[in-house]
Amino acid sequence: MAQDRNSDRPVADMASDARPQNGWKHFDLAERAARFGYWRTTLADNKTFWSPGMYRLLGVTPEQQAPDADWLLDQIQADDLATLRQAIREAIRTRSPFQYRTHSKDASANSLIVDTHGEVELGEDGRVVAVVGVCHDVTAQVIAESEREKAQERYRVMADGASDIIMLHENDRVVFASSALDRILKRTPEEIQDGRYLELVHPDDIAEAQKLRVRARPGETLTATYRAQHADGHYVWIEATTRAAYDSITGEFRHEISVSRDIT
């Protein structure tokens, strides 16, 4: 068991004594709510301490499993171990913070994917005496991000197969443009960023195209018909519609979607 540097009593025992205090209760609640825990391993004797949140992440109780760094490493997929060990070795060597992501061997584990951020603890002589890691269960976030990426990929496939130019705008920045932009105008997203599409509009149609520079209100659709210059020099008649998406709860603006078609 790790020892507190200012006492002969084990850190875990002191943590147990402190449990009734408000500060410890609040920290315990924070660990539970945010699904994080922390560990501390002293280098001299390889003794490890786990916080209550760490036990919850691991799905064990103090009665079932004593804090053990080797046991903890055995729960992690082999592919992650080299990265983990290198990160900690480098942190000890450079006395700098470290971070890594690990995946559980057990598909039914409480926490399948965990991000660890940590630092080294220095003694009075400046040497590293312990390593401390804060572990955060990021399983839900990683799964959600993976599903979001799959949905975005499906959207890209559908959009690229459409005959119309479909674009997603965030504060005037084009973050996605379907391949029809190239097919219809031989243009790239970079050529129309930040409202520069107006540079491609026929001089007689500027006022019409300017209609799309106004952000649509919730439920509103903006429409404009104008001529845009093809990369080869000739003009193409374009009918463009734009809608804005807002957060359904906060009402905050999120992005704009425009659909433009060749009506020549």
Buried (B, 14 or more C-beta within 10 A) or exposed (E): BBBBEEEEEBBBEBBEEEEEEEEBEEBBEEBEEEBBBBBBBBBEEEBBBBBBBBBBBBBBEEEEBEBBBEEBEEBBEEEBBEEBEEBBEEBBEEEEEBEBBBBBEEEEBBBBBBBBBBBBBEEEEEEBBBBBBBBBBBBEEBEEEEEEEEEEEEBBEEBEEEEBBBBBBEEEEBEBBBBBBBEBBEBEBEBBEEEEBBEBBBEEBEEBBBBBEEBBEEEEEBEBEBBBBBEEEEBBBBBBBBBBEBEEEEEEBEBBBBBBBBEE
